[in-house]
């Protein structure tokens, strides 16, 4: 019975197609014939539409249902992808704000460190300059002391040389002998 249901619409189409060909092969139709011809064409068209509907309705319905399901799935995926993209955008925006805050914190920290280092270098420079000034003063004082000692020694040498010259001109040989005896007596008595 199910095979007959499958082939029945096809048999009906073949029957009416053959009938239409037979009617078209006859002599020129009269007015009544033209009306019946139009009626048969409408009936043929209606049968064709019914047969096509019977044969294709389930497939067409299934196609549109499947297509609708597919479109719904695609729309769901698009919506999910849009939400995911929005979520990623928000995460990226938050991370970017955090990075900007970190950059500002690092900048402030570096400025503080630079100021501390600047103050330390200035203080170190002051202490180094004070130390260098003290060393220079000390070196100058030592040089003055050396110069004074050298000058004293030179003056003493000159005084000795002058005294020696004066004494050698004014002391006689007898005076020299007497001075030597006195010196020797003094040395002997002390020891």
HELIX and SHEET records of a PDB file:
HELIX    1   1 UNK A    2  UNK A   24  1                                  23    
HELIX    2   2 UNK A   31  UNK A  170  1                                 140    
HELIX    3   3 UNK A  173  UNK A  190  1                                  18    
END                                                                             
